[in-house]
Amino acid sequence: MAVFTLFITVWYSMTWAGEFTLSEQLLSDIEKQYGNYARQQVTSWNELITGKLHVKELEKLHAVNDFFNKLAFVNDIDHWGQEDYWATPLQMLTSNGGDCEDFSIAKYFTLREMGVPAERMRLTYVKALELNQAHMVLTYYPSPDAEPLILDNLVKEILPSSERDDLLPVYSFNGDGLWIAKSRGREQRIGHSDRLSRWNEVIAKISSEQIPLPR
């Protein structure tokens, strides 16, 4: 797949209720640069966010997980021409795919826009034991001490972490913090996520697109 670089200026409007609405100008720019399919993808994303804004969080999780898991998995080197590239949700949608980091990042920011608090979610690096490789998933904590749910692009069903013994946690982060796994179910906070250069880069890319996605 060709390397995609998003240099368009993203314009948006926010309704009085704070709902996420992408402008016709943005959609037209996307269609000109990436084609009608990309416009449809971004329009569907907009409709997902606004259509599920006021439902229960569990319904939001399933809707967002299903939406992004329909996209293609593509390795960074084939997709972006780089060994390790973290794409924004908009880049993933307009290029119709990404790798595990891209899936997790897109789900995280979409759920943040839909009102799910950052403290209930973590982008979690794990070792996928069956594949014997590093992997990223999105974890959701219904309450601080609750067992997390796993949103994954490999296993499409959302499952509690106790049912994902194929994953070994390594570290996790969100917009507020960074944690290292001490063992299954035990972790230690070691600082802020701004220590992660790739995270800083994806935040900067989202800011340059001028899409109002909260961290």
C-alpha positions, 0 to 999 in steps of 0.5 A: 500500500502506498505511503499516506501522509495527511497534509489537509487542514481539518475543519470541524464544527461543534454543536451547542451540545458539544457533539462531534460534527465534521464539516462538509469542507473536510469531507470534500477534501478527503474525497478529493485526496483519498476517494469516495470510499475514504469519505464514506469511512470518515462519515460513518465514524462521525455517525458512530460518535454522534449516534452512540453518544448517549448510550451506556458505556458497554454499548459504546465499547462494542460499537467502537470495537466492531467498527474499527475491527472491520478495517484491514490489518496492515504492517507499518512497513507495508502501510507507512514505509516505516518500522514503527508508525502510530497513526491517528484515527483519521489517517487509519480511516482514510488509508483503510487499515493499520496495525495493532497500535493504530486499532487501539489508538483509534478506539481509545480516542473515539471512546474519549470523544464519546465521553468515556473517561481516560481513567477507565481506559489504557492502551496496553502493550502485551506479549501475544504468547501464541504469536510470540510477538509484541501486541497492543490492545485497549483495556477498559476498567468499569471501576478502578478495582474491576477486572479490565475488559480487552478490546482487541483486533485479533480476538473480535469479542470483548472479553475480561482479562482473565479469559485472555491468558494468551496475553501477557501485560508489559506496560500500559498508558493513557492521557494521564499516566504510565504503568508497568505490569509487575505480574498479572493483575498487579501494576505500578505507576511509573510516571506520565505518558508524555515519556513515550515519544510515539504517544507525543507524536500521535498527539501532535499529529491529531492536533495538526489535523485540528480534530477535537479529540480529547486525550 
